[in-house]
Amino acid sequence: MKYRTDLAIENMEMYEEERGKQGEIDGVHMEKVEHGEGIMATRIAILDHRGELTLQKPAGNYITLEIDGLIDGEEDLKARASKALAEELKELIPFHYYLKVLVIGLGNDKVTPDSLGPYTVSKVRVNRHWFIIYESDGDEEQACVSGFIPGVMGSTGMETADLIKKAADIVQPEIILVVDSLAARNIARISTTIQINDTGISPGAGMGNHRTMLDQESLGHRVISIGVPTVIDSGTLILDALEGYIKNPQEVEDYIEQNGQDMIVTSTDIDQVIKDFSDIIANAINITLHPGIYS
């Protein structure tokens, strides 16, 4: 069966299902770390070409944070999730006096499942203007942070990568931190999962509209992405639900494609998902980039 997912952990799970067993994968290193009750991090490092072929992802680091009981859970769980995410981010973005970061919110705030990026950036503490006013080249307590919400090509008529590159030319950041919606194979992950990677991201990937890749090669700056699965395509949902009950999955997949039933779907509580995850991610970014102010 063909499953669509943007999550490295799901690609690994599908590979293990195909093999019928778990174990070491050539060119891939994995470890699990528990961040307190209900919060588990899975760190996957794709080391070389063998790992790239197996997991169908570029070589680099992929960290998946899974949070049980987040929706309608206690506020304490959201606070602990933010701190856990910040701990993982700090490994990829070490703080120092001269740190400059451009935070990008990809997506469309008028389409709820695609609004994670814009809502998250609206809650991040941006302060580059103060560095300019006081003619400061750095700070011991906070990084120089800019925020940018480039919109979508359907409303701007411009390629997202071009807009971000122009913003980066102005800001000259050490790191571009991108937040976007993703697609998952498993509907349960829409309300439980955050993925971080240091290999870049394709704008609109979660909504099925792939644009120019945002990575160090295209932007000239190191790119860290944070994504949350907010959608699942109907074909994946149907095939997964019927697994074990149909004799020829390929026939079902072909039927779905030929009859125009290949749709993107989301969960009924997506409004709460966007609110909770944008809070968690924004708080984690603030903790990571402004350690002297947030803790």
Residue pairs with C-beta under 8 A, 6 or more apart in sequence:
1 239
1 240
1 243
1 249
1 250
1 253
2 235
2 239
2 253
3 10
3 14
3 185
3 236
3 239
3 240
4 183
4 185
4 233
4 235
4 236
5 11
5 14
5 183
5 184
5 185
5 229
5 236
6 182
6 183
6 184
6 195
6 205
6 206
6 227
6 229
7 64
7 182
7 184
7 185
7 189
7 193
7 195
7 229
8 44
8 46
8 55
8 57
8 62
8 64
8 195
8 197
9 42
9 44
9 62
9 64
9 195
10 184
10 185
10 186
10 189
11 55
11 56
11 57
12 25
12 28
12 30
12 44
12 55
14 185
15 25
15 54
15 55
16 22
16 23
25 51
25 54
25 55
26 50
26 51
26 54
27 46
27 47
27 48
27 49
27 50
27 51
27 52
27 53
27 54
28 44
28 45
28 46
28 47
28 50
28 51
28 54
28 55
29 44
29 45
29 47
30 42
30 43
30 44
30 45
31 42
31 43
32 40
32 41
32 42
32 43
33 40
33 41
33 43
34 40
34 41
35 41
35 65
35 80
35 83
35 84
35 87
36 80
36 84
38 67
38 68
38 69
38 77
39 65
39 66
39 67
39 68
39 77
39 80
39 81
39 84
40 65
40 66
41 63
41 64
41 65
41 66
41 84
41 88
42 63
42 64
42 66
43 61
43 62
43 63
43 88
44 55
44 61
44 62
44 63
44 64
45 60
45 61
45 62
46 52
46 55
46 57
46 58
46 59
46 60
46 61
46 62
47 59
48 59
49 59
51 59
52 58
52 59
57 199
58 199
58 200
58 215
59 199
60 197
60 198
60 199
61 92
61 196
61 197
61 198
61 199
62 195
62 196
62 197
62 199
63 88
63 195
63 196
63 197
64 193
64 194
64 195
65 81
65 84
65 85
65 88
65 193
65 194
65 195
65 196
66 189
66 192
66 193
67 77
67 81
67 192
67 193
67 194
68 192
69 77
70 77
70 78
70 81
70 191
70 192
70 276
71 191
71 269
71 272
71 273
71 276
72 272
78 276
78 279
78 280
79 283
81 280
82 279
82 280
82 281
82 283
82 284
82 287
83 284
83 287
85 194
85 196
85 226
85 280
85 281
85 284
86 283
86 284
86 285
86 287
86 288
88 196
89 196
89 224
89 226
89 284
89 285
89 288
90 288
92 196
92 198
92 224
93 99
93 101
93 175
93 177
93 224
93 288
93 289
95 143
95 288
95 289
95 291
97 138
97 139
97 140
98 137
98 138
98 174
99 138
99 143
99 144
99 174
99 175
99 289
100 128
100 143
100 144
100 145
100 146
100 171
100 172
100 173
100 174
100 175
101 143
101 144
101 145
101 146
101 173
101 174
101 175
101 176
101 177
101 289
102 145
102 146
102 147
102 148
102 164
102 167
102 168
102 171
102 173
102 175
102 176
102 177
102 221
103 121
103 124
103 126
103 145
103 146
103 147
103 148
103 177
103 178
103 179
103 285
104 117
104 121
104 147
104 148
104 149
104 150
104 164
104 167
104 176
104 177
104 178
104 179
104 214
105 116
105 117
105 118
105 119
105 120
105 121
105 122
105 147
105 148
105 149
105 179
106 117
106 150
106 160
106 178
106 179
106 180
106 181
106 201
106 203
106 204
107 114
107 115
107 116
107 117
107 118
107 152
107 180
107 181
108 114
108 115
108 118
108 151
108 152
108 154
108 155
109 115
109 118
109 119
109 149
111 207
112 266
112 270
112 271
112 274
113 181
113 206
113 207
113 230
113 231
113 264
113 266
113 270
113 274
114 152
114 181
114 206
114 207
114 230
115 181
115 274
116 179
116 180
116 181
116 227
116 228
116 230
116 274
116 277
116 278
116 281
117 149
117 178
117 179
117 180
117 181
118 149
119 274
119 275
119 278
120 179
120 226
120 277
120 278
120 281
120 282
120 285
121 147
121 148
121 149
121 179
121 282
122 149
122 282
123 278
123 279
123 282
123 283
124 145
124 147
124 282
124 285
124 286
125 142
125 145
125 286
125 289
125 290
125 293
125 294
126 145
126 146
126 147
127 142
127 144
127 145
128 144
128 145
128 146
128 171
130 136
131 137
131 139
131 144
138 144
139 292
140 292
141 290
141 291
141 292
141 293
142 289
142 290
142 291
142 292
142 293
143 289
143 290
145 289
145 290
146 167
146 171
146 173
148 163
148 164
148 167
150 156
150 160
150 163
150 164
150 167
151 160
151 163
152 160
152 203
152 204
152 209
153 159
153 160
153 211
156 163
159 211
159 212
160 203
160 204
160 211
160 212
160 214
161 203
161 211
161 212
161 213
161 214
161 218
161 219
162 212
164 176
164 214
164 219
165 218
165 219
165 220
168 176
168 219
168 220
168 221
173 221
174 221
174 222
175 221
175 222
175 223
175 224
176 214
176 219
176 221
176 222
176 223
176 224
177 223
177 224
177 225
177 226
177 285
178 200
178 201
178 214
178 223
178 224
178 225
178 226
179 225
179 226
179 227
179 281
180 201
180 203
180 205
180 206
180 225
180 226
180 227
181 206
181 207
181 227
181 228
181 229
181 230
181 231
182 195
182 205
182 206
182 227
182 228
182 229
182 230
182 231
183 205
183 206
183 207
183 208
183 229
183 231
183 232
183 233
183 264
184 190
184 193
184 229
184 231
184 232
185 232
185 236
185 240
186 232
186 240
187 232
187 237
187 267
189 229
190 228
190 229
190 230
190 231
190 232
190 266
190 267
190 270
190 273
191 267
191 269
191 273
193 228
193 229
194 226
194 227
194 228
194 277
194 280
194 281
195 226
195 227
195 228
195 229
196 224
196 225
196 226
196 227
197 224
197 225
197 227
198 222
198 223
198 224
198 225
199 215
199 223
199 225
200 213
200 214
200 215
200 216
200 218
200 223
200 225
201 213
201 214
201 215
201 223
201 225
201 227
202 210
202 211
202 212
202 213
202 214
203 209
203 210
203 211
203 212
203 214
204 210
204 211
206 227
206 229
206 230
206 231
207 231
207 264
208 233
208 264
212 218
214 223
214 225
215 223
216 222
216 223
226 281
226 285
228 273
228 277
228 281
230 266
230 270
230 273
230 274
231 264
231 265
231 266
232 264
232 265
232 266
233 262
233 263
233 264
233 265
234 256
234 261
234 262
234 263
234 264
234 265
235 253
235 256
235 257
235 261
235 262
237 265
238 252
238 256
239 249
239 252
239 253
242 249
242 252
243 249
246 252
256 262
267 273
283 294
286 293
286 294
287 294
287 295
